[in-house]
Amino acid sequence: MSRGGEMVYIPDDSDFSSFRDQCESLEGWHCRYNKAGVTVWSQGQEESCAVQKIKTRISCKDVPAETLYDVLHDTCYRKKWDSNMIETYDIGRLTVNADVGYYSWKCPSPLKNRDFVTLRSWLPLGNDYMIINYSVKHPKYPPRKDFVRAVSLQTGYLIKANGAGACILYYLTQVDPRGSLPKWVVNRVSQFVAPKAMKKIYKAGLKYPEWKRKHDPGYKPWVYPEQNTLPSVSLAELSVQHADSLENIDETGLPEDHLSTSDHEA
């Protein structure tokens, strides 16, 4: 997502428009899964040595778009529904609608757990909402010995209102998990894991209003920027995280059937 591949920048309207077009377009996408209201597409060849883009769509009845938007922002609530998460926190803010954050998640043994540092930006558009991110380097949050630093080339959500009290959620991701897993395994697993992840988010949306009523209901810094108390981060502190600059960790010996049934979130 980073322009020119080198400079860190905050996504603008054209980036959000491009992301939305990718979510809604079918051209160049191959359907890999379509069942129980969830559809998964991929772009590129599964056997390719490149990491594919994966796109997932789910229809969420009884969950308004603004509720799902809150769910995807609320790091406190994420600890309740994201069983694969080890830790997540916001590092600092760049603007009223952009920040830098950290996220780590569990991987099935014998894989090492993964983590990200990403620049995230969000945009409400009427009844629709978008959140997008890509990986960056922050000098105070270098790769850790107990994790493999993964790279988000482009990841995001498009939440579209769908009548009264319902929405459609798109999740588009292109992530390099690093390590020595063959890319075709990564691509296949991503297609398997994506429907599970989407159903988790949908269920989290159904339960969020009740949870939020009991947990600081007025606190939504992603909606009310004046509530944001994060320290400011300068773009000059950040650089683009390139996958080829990270150490490659040997993780041979993982049986494919184990990978296929794991529930980690790509």
Disulfide bonds with the S-S distance in Angstrom:
none
